[in-house]
Amino acid sequence: MSEPQKSRSSTPSLLSRLLGERPASGDAVNRSALRPGQKSTPPQKRRISFWYWAIIFLALLWAQSVFSHRDTQAITYDAFLQDLRNGHIAEVVLSDSEIRGRYVAADRDGRKAFVTARVDPAVAADLWA
């Protein structure tokens, strides 16, 4: 005896509906749900708009920027120099416009990093004079 052939379900799976897949040409269409005179049309493929993806991407960028700098404190250049002289700073990274660094220990607010504007050494010398 040969095995009975399994018939495919006429309702698509949840995954195929989420992915917007159309049923194969051999799949049965549930014609009993149609009203008299109504033509059966294949289900439309759903596409996620470019703008949905753009909004999701921008939301992720915003969340990353908010949560990644929570332990960074903006300080004045004078406070930076004072912390440097007192030995409270463990690491410093200089860029063209700012100075970033890490404290030896977290400050009273629990922040471990700082950022300050970079001041031209000639201007800093004039300010101290």
GUVONU-55230 format. One record per residue: residue number from 1; x, y, z of N, C-alpha, C in turn; chain. Coordinates in Angstrom, 2 decimals. Layout:
BEGIN
+-----+---------+---------+---------+---------+---------+---------+---------+---------+---------+-------+
|   n |      nX |      nY |      nZ |     caX |     caY |     caZ |      cX |      cY |      cZ | chain |
+-----+---------+---------+---------+---------+---------+---------+---------+---------+---------+-------+
| NUM |       X |       Y |       Z |       X |       Y |       Z |       X |       Y |       Z |     A |
...
+-----+---------+---------+---------+---------+---------+---------+---------+---------+---------+-------+
This chain:
BEGIN
+-----+---------+---------+---------+---------+---------+---------+---------+---------+---------+-------+
|   n |      nX |      nY |      nZ |     caX |     caY |     caZ |      cX |      cY |      cZ | chain |
+-----+---------+---------+---------+---------+---------+---------+---------+---------+---------+-------+
|   1 |    0.82 |   -1.18 |    0.00 |    0.00 |    0.00 |    0.00 |    0.87 |    1.25 |    0.00 |     A |
|   2 |    0.40 |    2.22 |   -0.69 |    1.14 |    3.48 |   -0.69 |    0.56 |    4.39 |    0.38 |     A |
|   3 |    1.42 |    5.29 |    0.88 |    0.97 |    6.22 |    1.93 |    0.02 |    7.24 |    1.34 |     A |
|   4 |   -1.00 |    7.61 |    2.10 |   -1.90 |    8.64 |    1.59 |   -1.15 |    9.97 |    1.51 |     A |
|   5 |   -1.45 |   10.70 |    0.45 |   -0.78 |   11.98 |    0.24 |   -1.39 |   13.02 |    1.17 |     A |
|   6 |   -0.50 |   13.75 |    1.88 |   -0.97 |   14.76 |    2.82 |   -1.37 |   16.01 |    2.04 |     A |
|   7 |   -2.54 |   16.53 |    2.36 |   -2.97 |   17.75 |    1.68 |   -2.42 |   18.95 |    2.45 |     A |
|   8 |   -2.06 |   19.97 |    1.69 |   -1.53 |   21.18 |    2.31 |   -2.68 |   22.01 |    2.83 |     A |
|   9 |   -2.48 |   22.66 |    3.92 |   -3.51 |   23.49 |    4.53 |   -3.81 |   24.68 |    3.62 |     A |
|  10 |   -5.05 |   25.08 |    3.56 |   -5.41 |   26.21 |    2.72 |   -5.13 |   27.54 |    3.40 |     A |
|  11 |   -4.85 |   27.52 |    4.70 |   -4.52 |   28.76 |    5.40 |   -3.01 |   28.85 |    5.55 |     A |
|  12 |   -2.42 |   30.00 |    5.19 |   -0.97 |   30.15 |    5.31 |   -0.55 |   30.23 |    6.77 |     A |
|  13 |    0.67 |   29.86 |    7.02 |    1.19 |   29.90 |    8.38 |    1.40 |   31.35 |    8.81 |     A |
|  14 |    1.55 |   31.55 |   10.10 |    1.77 |   32.89 |   10.63 |    3.04 |   33.49 |   10.08 |     A |
|  15 |    4.10 |   32.69 |    9.98 |    5.38 |   33.19 |    9.47 |    5.25 |   33.64 |    8.03 |     A |
|  16 |    4.57 |   32.85 |    7.21 |    4.44 |   33.24 |    5.81 |    3.57 |   34.49 |    5.66 |     A |
|  17 |    2.58 |   34.66 |    6.56 |    1.77 |   35.88 |    6.51 |    2.59 |   37.09 |    6.93 |     A |
|  18 |    3.46 |   36.94 |    7.95 |    4.29 |   38.06 |    8.39 |    5.30 |   38.45 |    7.33 |     A |
|  19 |    5.81 |   37.46 |    6.61 |    6.77 |   37.74 |    5.56 |    6.12 |   38.19 |    4.27 |     A |
|  20 |    4.80 |   38.08 |    4.20 |    4.08 |   38.53 |    3.03 |    4.18 |   37.58 |    1.87 |     A |
|  21 |    4.42 |   36.31 |    2.13 |    4.55 |   35.34 |    1.05 |    3.19 |   35.01 |    0.49 |     A |
|  22 |    3.15 |   34.80 |   -0.81 |    1.92 |   34.38 |   -1.47 |    1.88 |   32.87 |   -1.49 |     A |
|  23 |    0.69 |   32.29 |   -1.47 |    0.62 |   30.83 |   -1.54 |    1.10 |   30.35 |   -2.91 |     A |
|  24 |    1.66 |   29.16 |   -2.95 |    2.13 |   28.59 |   -4.21 |    0.94 |   28.39 |   -5.13 |     A |
|  25 |    1.21 |   28.30 |   -6.43 |    0.12 |   28.22 |   -7.41 |   -0.74 |   26.98 |   -7.21 |     A |
|  26 |   -0.18 |   25.90 |   -6.65 |   -0.94 |   24.69 |   -6.43 |   -1.74 |   24.70 |   -5.15 |     A |
|  27 |   -1.57 |   25.72 |   -4.30 |   -2.29 |   25.76 |   -3.03 |   -3.77 |   26.05 |   -3.27 |     A |
|  28 |   -4.58 |   25.45 |   -2.47 |   -6.02 |   25.63 |   -2.59 |   -6.42 |   26.98 |   -2.00 |     A |
|  29 |   -7.42 |   27.58 |   -2.60 |   -7.96 |   28.84 |   -2.11 |   -9.30 |   28.52 |   -1.46 |     A |
|  30 |   -9.55 |   29.06 |   -0.31 |  -10.80 |   28.80 |    0.39 |  -11.91 |   29.58 |   -0.30 |     A |
|  31 |  -12.58 |   28.94 |   -1.23 |  -13.62 |   29.60 |   -2.01 |  -14.95 |   29.65 |   -1.25 |     A |
|  32 |  -15.06 |   28.90 |   -0.16 |  -16.32 |   28.91 |    0.58 |  -16.54 |   30.23 |    1.30 |     A |
|  33 |  -15.47 |   31.00 |    1.52 |  -15.62 |   32.28 |    2.21 |  -16.04 |   33.39 |    1.25 |     A |
|  34 |  -16.07 |   33.11 |   -0.05 |  -16.44 |   34.12 |   -1.03 |  -17.96 |   34.24 |   -1.12 |     A |
|  35 |  -18.42 |   35.43 |   -1.35 |  -19.84 |   35.66 |   -1.58 |  -20.16 |   35.34 |   -3.04 |     A |
|  36 |  -21.39 |   35.05 |   -3.33 |  -21.76 |   34.79 |   -4.73 |  -21.43 |   35.99 |   -5.61 |     A |
|  37 |  -20.79 |   35.74 |   -6.71 |  -20.42 |   36.80 |   -7.65 |  -19.09 |   37.47 |   -7.33 |     A |
|  38 |  -18.50 |   37.16 |   -6.19 |  -17.22 |   37.77 |   -5.80 |  -16.09 |   36.93 |   -6.38 |     A |
|  39 |  -15.12 |   37.61 |   -6.99 |  -13.99 |   36.91 |   -7.58 |  -12.92 |   36.71 |   -6.51 |     A |
|  40 |  -12.23 |   35.59 |   -6.65 |  -11.13 |   35.35 |   -5.71 |   -9.88 |   36.06 |   -6.22 |     A |
|  41 |   -9.26 |   36.83 |   -5.36 |   -8.03 |   37.52 |   -5.72 |   -6.93 |   37.02 |   -4.81 |     A |
|  42 |   -5.73 |   36.89 |   -5.36 |   -4.63 |   36.45 |   -4.50 |   -4.33 |   37.51 |   -3.45 |     A |
|  43 |   -3.89 |   37.09 |   -2.28 |   -3.57 |   38.08 |   -1.23 |   -2.43 |   38.99 |   -1.68 |     A |
|  44 |   -2.53 |   40.24 |   -1.28 |   -1.51 |   41.21 |   -1.64 |   -0.27 |   41.02 |   -0.78 |     A |
|  45 |    0.90 |   41.17 |   -1.38 |    2.15 |   41.06 |   -0.64 |    2.35 |   42.34 |    0.16 |     A |
|  46 |    2.57 |   42.19 |    1.44 |    2.77 |   43.36 |    2.29 |    4.24 |   43.73 |    2.29 |     A |
|  47 |    4.49 |   45.00 |    2.10 |    5.86 |   45.50 |    2.13 |    5.98 |   46.51 |    3.25 |     A |
|  48 |    7.08 |   46.43 |    3.96 |    7.34 |   47.40 |    5.01 |    7.99 |   48.60 |    4.34 |     A |
|  49 |    7.42 |   49.73 |    4.56 |    7.86 |   50.96 |    3.91 |    9.28 |   51.33 |    4.32 |     A |
|  50 |    9.96 |   52.00 |    3.41 |   11.29 |   52.53 |    3.68 |   11.27 |   53.44 |    4.89 |     A |
|  51 |   10.20 |   54.22 |    5.04 |   10.13 |   55.19 |    6.13 |   10.01 |   54.52 |    7.50 |     A |
|  52 |    9.37 |   53.35 |    7.56 |    9.34 |   52.61 |    8.82 |   10.76 |   52.21 |    9.23 |     A |
|  53 |   11.52 |   51.70 |    8.27 |   12.90 |   51.32 |    8.57 |   13.74 |   52.53 |    8.94 |     A |
|  54 |   13.53 |   53.66 |    8.27 |   14.28 |   54.88 |    8.58 |   13.97 |   55.36 |   10.00 |     A |
|  55 |   12.70 |   55.31 |   10.39 |   12.31 |   55.74 |   11.73 |   12.90 |   54.80 |   12.78 |     A |
|  56 |   12.87 |   53.51 |   12.52 |   13.46 |   52.54 |   13.46 |   14.95 |   52.78 |   13.59 |     A |
|  57 |   15.63 |   53.02 |   12.47 |   17.08 |   53.28 |   12.50 |   17.40 |   54.53 |   13.29 |     A |
|  58 |   16.66 |   55.61 |   13.07 |   16.90 |   56.85 |   13.80 |   16.60 |   56.69 |   15.30 |     A |
|  59 |   15.58 |   55.93 |   15.63 |   15.28 |   55.69 |   17.05 |   16.40 |   54.91 |   17.72 |     A |
|  60 |   16.97 |   53.94 |   17.02 |   18.09 |   53.19 |   17.59 |   19.32 |   54.08 |   17.76 |     A |
|  61 |   19.60 |   54.96 |   16.79 |   20.72 |   55.89 |   16.94 |   20.52 |   56.82 |   18.13 |     A |
|  62 |   19.30 |   57.32 |   18.29 |   19.01 |   58.20 |   19.41 |   19.20 |   57.48 |   20.74 |     A |
|  63 |   18.68 |   56.27 |   20.83 |   18.79 |   55.50 |   22.07 |   20.25 |   55.21 |   22.39 |     A |
|  64 |   21.03 |   54.89 |   21.37 |   22.45 |   54.61 |   21.58 |   23.17 |   55.86 |   22.08 |     A |
|  65 |   22.86 |   57.02 |   21.51 |   23.54 |   58.24 |   21.94 |   23.13 |   58.65 |   23.35 |     A |
|  66 |   21.88 |   58.41 |   23.72 |   21.41 |   58.78 |   25.06 |   22.04 |   57.89 |   26.12 |     A |
|  67 |   22.02 |   56.58 |   25.87 |   22.46 |   55.65 |   26.91 |   23.96 |   55.42 |   26.95 |     A |
|  68 |   24.70 |   55.75 |   25.90 |   26.14 |   55.50 |   25.92 |   26.91 |   56.59 |   26.65 |     A |
|  69 |   26.34 |   57.79 |   26.79 |   27.06 |   58.89 |   27.44 |   26.48 |   59.25 |   28.79 |     A |
|  70 |   25.82 |   58.32 |   29.42 |   25.21 |   58.60 |   30.72 |   26.25 |   58.80 |   31.81 |     A |
|  71 |   27.40 |   58.18 |   31.68 |   28.40 |   58.30 |   32.74 |   29.42 |   59.39 |   32.43 |     A |
|  72 |   29.16 |   60.23 |   31.43 |   30.08 |   61.30 |   31.06 |   29.56 |   62.63 |   31.59 |     A |
|  73 |   30.45 |   63.38 |   32.22 |   30.08 |   64.67 |   32.79 |   30.80 |   65.77 |   32.02 |     A |
|  74 |   30.09 |   66.82 |   31.64 |   30.70 |   67.99 |   31.01 |   31.25 |   68.89 |   32.12 |     A |
|  75 |   32.53 |   69.19 |   32.04 |   33.17 |   70.04 |   33.06 |   33.86 |   71.21 |   32.38 |     A |
|  76 |   34.20 |   72.21 |   33.15 |   34.91 |   73.37 |   32.61 |   36.39 |   73.03 |   32.46 |     A |
|  77 |   37.08 |   73.82 |   31.65 |   38.51 |   73.60 |   31.45 |   39.26 |   73.83 |   32.77 |     A |
|  78 |   38.82 |   74.79 |   33.55 |   39.45 |   75.06 |   34.84 |   39.30 |   73.87 |   35.79 |     A |
|  79 |   38.10 |   73.23 |   35.82 |   37.88 |   72.05 |   36.65 |   38.73 |   70.89 |   36.17 |     A |
|  80 |   38.92 |   70.80 |   34.85 |   39.79 |   69.76 |   34.30 |   41.23 |   69.95 |   34.78 |     A |
|  81 |   41.73 |   71.17 |   34.72 |   43.11 |   71.43 |   35.17 |   43.26 |   71.15 |   36.66 |     A |
|  82 |   42.25 |   71.51 |   37.44 |   42.30 |   71.27 |   38.89 |   42.31 |   69.76 |   39.18 |     A |
|  83 |   41.45 |   69.00 |   38.51 |   41.42 |   67.54 |   38.69 |   42.72 |   66.90 |   38.24 |     A |
|  84 |   43.31 |   67.44 |   37.17 |   44.58 |   66.92 |   36.67 |   45.70 |   67.15 |   37.69 |     A |
|  85 |   45.74 |   68.34 |   38.27 |   46.77 |   68.65 |   39.28 |   46.59 |   67.82 |   40.54 |     A |
|  86 |   45.35 |   67.50 |   40.91 |   45.07 |   66.74 |   42.12 |   45.20 |   65.23 |   41.92 |     A |
|  87 |   45.45 |   64.79 |   40.67 |   45.64 |   63.37 |   40.41 |   44.36 |   62.57 |   40.32 |     A |
|  88 |   43.25 |   63.23 |   40.02 |   41.97 |   62.54 |   39.92 |   41.70 |   61.96 |   38.53 |     A |
|  89 |   42.57 |   62.27 |   37.57 |   42.34 |   61.84 |   36.19 |   43.28 |   60.71 |   35.84 |     A |
|  90 |   42.71 |   59.62 |   35.32 |   43.49 |   58.43 |   34.96 |   43.88 |   58.41 |   33.49 |     A |
|  91 |   43.03 |   58.93 |   32.63 |   43.24 |   58.81 |   31.19 |   42.70 |   60.05 |   30.49 |     A |
|  92 |   43.42 |   60.53 |   29.46 |   43.00 |   61.70 |   28.71 |   43.15 |   61.42 |   27.22 |     A |
|  93 |   42.13 |   61.83 |   26.44 |   42.17 |   61.72 |   24.98 |   41.92 |   63.11 |   24.42 |     A |
|  94 |   42.88 |   63.60 |   23.62 |   42.77 |   64.94 |   23.04 |   42.28 |   64.84 |   21.60 |     A |
|  95 |   41.35 |   65.72 |   21.23 |   40.93 |   65.86 |   19.84 |   41.08 |   67.32 |   19.46 |     A |
|  96 |   40.67 |   67.67 |   18.26 |   40.82 |   69.06 |   17.82 |   40.01 |   70.04 |   18.64 |     A |
|  97 |   38.84 |   69.64 |   19.10 |   37.95 |   70.58 |   19.75 |   37.62 |   70.25 |   21.20 |     A |
|  98 |   37.96 |   69.04 |   21.66 |   37.58 |   68.67 |   23.02 |   38.61 |   67.76 |   23.67 |     A |
|  99 |   38.47 |   67.65 |   24.98 |   39.30 |   66.75 |   25.78 |   38.35 |   65.80 |   26.50 |     A |
| 100 |   38.55 |   64.50 |   26.30 |   37.76 |   63.47 |   26.96 |   38.68 |   62.68 |   27.86 |     A |
| 101 |   38.14 |   62.15 |   28.94 |   38.96 |   61.35 |   29.82 |   38.16 |   60.57 |   30.84 |     A |
| 102 |   38.90 |   59.83 |   31.65 |   38.29 |   59.01 |   32.71 |   38.93 |   59.39 |   34.03 |     A |
| 103 |   38.09 |   59.38 |   35.05 |   38.57 |   59.64 |   36.40 |   39.19 |   58.37 |   36.99 |     A |
| 104 |   40.04 |   58.53 |   37.98 |   40.62 |   57.40 |   38.70 |   39.50 |   56.64 |   39.42 |     A |
| 105 |   38.61 |   57.38 |   40.07 |   37.45 |   56.81 |   40.76 |   36.23 |   57.63 |   40.35 |     A |
| 106 |   35.06 |   57.03 |   40.45 |   33.83 |   57.73 |   40.09 |   33.62 |   58.91 |   41.03 |     A |
| 107 |   33.06 |   60.00 |   40.49 |   32.81 |   61.18 |   41.33 |   31.56 |   60.95 |   42.20 |     A |
| 108 |   31.17 |   61.95 |   42.94 |   30.05 |   61.78 |   43.89 |   28.72 |   61.49 |   43.18 |     A |
| 109 |   28.62 |   61.83 |   41.90 |   27.41 |   61.54 |   41.12 |   27.48 |   60.18 |   40.43 |     A |
| 110 |   28.59 |   59.48 |   40.59 |   28.75 |   58.16 |   39.97 |   29.28 |   58.21 |   38.56 |     A |
| 111 |   29.68 |   59.37 |   38.10 |   30.20 |   59.49 |   36.74 |   31.68 |   59.16 |   36.71 |     A |
| 112 |   32.06 |   58.41 |   35.69 |   33.44 |   57.95 |   35.58 |   34.22 |   58.66 |   34.50 |     A |
| 113 |   33.54 |   59.42 |   33.64 |   34.20 |   60.07 |   32.51 |   33.83 |   61.54 |   32.47 |     A |
| 114 |   34.63 |   62.31 |   31.73 |   34.37 |   63.73 |   31.59 |   34.68 |   64.17 |   30.16 |     A |
| 115 |   34.15 |   65.33 |   29.81 |   34.46 |   65.98 |   28.54 |   34.51 |   67.47 |   28.80 |     A |
| 116 |   35.45 |   68.14 |   28.15 |   35.58 |   69.59 |   28.27 |   36.07 |   70.15 |   26.94 |     A |
| 117 |   35.86 |   71.43 |   26.74 |   36.32 |   72.08 |   25.52 |   37.83 |   72.24 |   25.58 |     A |
| 118 |   38.48 |   72.04 |   24.46 |   39.93 |   72.20 |   24.41 |   40.26 |   73.68 |   24.23 |     A |
| 119 |   41.16 |   74.17 |   25.03 |   41.57 |   75.57 |   25.01 |   42.98 |   75.64 |   24.45 |     A |
| 120 |   43.20 |   76.62 |   23.56 |   44.52 |   76.83 |   23.00 |   45.50 |   77.15 |   24.14 |     A |
| 121 |   46.67 |   76.51 |   24.18 |   47.61 |   76.74 |   25.28 |   48.01 |   78.20 |   25.46 |     A |
| 122 |   48.11 |   78.95 |   24.37 |   48.46 |   80.37 |   24.47 |   47.35 |   81.14 |   25.17 |     A |
| 123 |   46.11 |   80.81 |   24.86 |   44.97 |   81.47 |   25.50 |   44.91 |   81.07 |   26.97 |     A |
| 124 |   45.16 |   79.80 |   27.27 |   45.15 |   79.34 |   28.66 |   46.23 |   80.05 |   29.46 |     A |
| 125 |   47.40 |   80.26 |   28.89 |   48.48 |   80.96 |   29.59 |   48.07 |   82.40 |   29.88 |     A |
| 126 |   47.40 |   83.04 |   28.91 |   46.92 |   84.43 |   29.12 |   45.87 |   84.48 |   30.23 |     A |
| 127 |   45.03 |   83.44 |   30.29 |   43.99 |   83.43 |   31.32 |   44.57 |   83.28 |   32.72 |     A |
| 128 |   45.66 |   82.50 |   32.84 |   46.28 |   82.27 |   34.13 |   47.17 |   83.43 |   34.57 |     A |
| 129 |   47.56 |   84.28 |   33.64 |   48.47 |   85.38 |   33.96 |   47.77 |   86.52 |   34.65 |     A |
+-----+---------+---------+---------+---------+---------+---------+---------+---------+---------+-------+
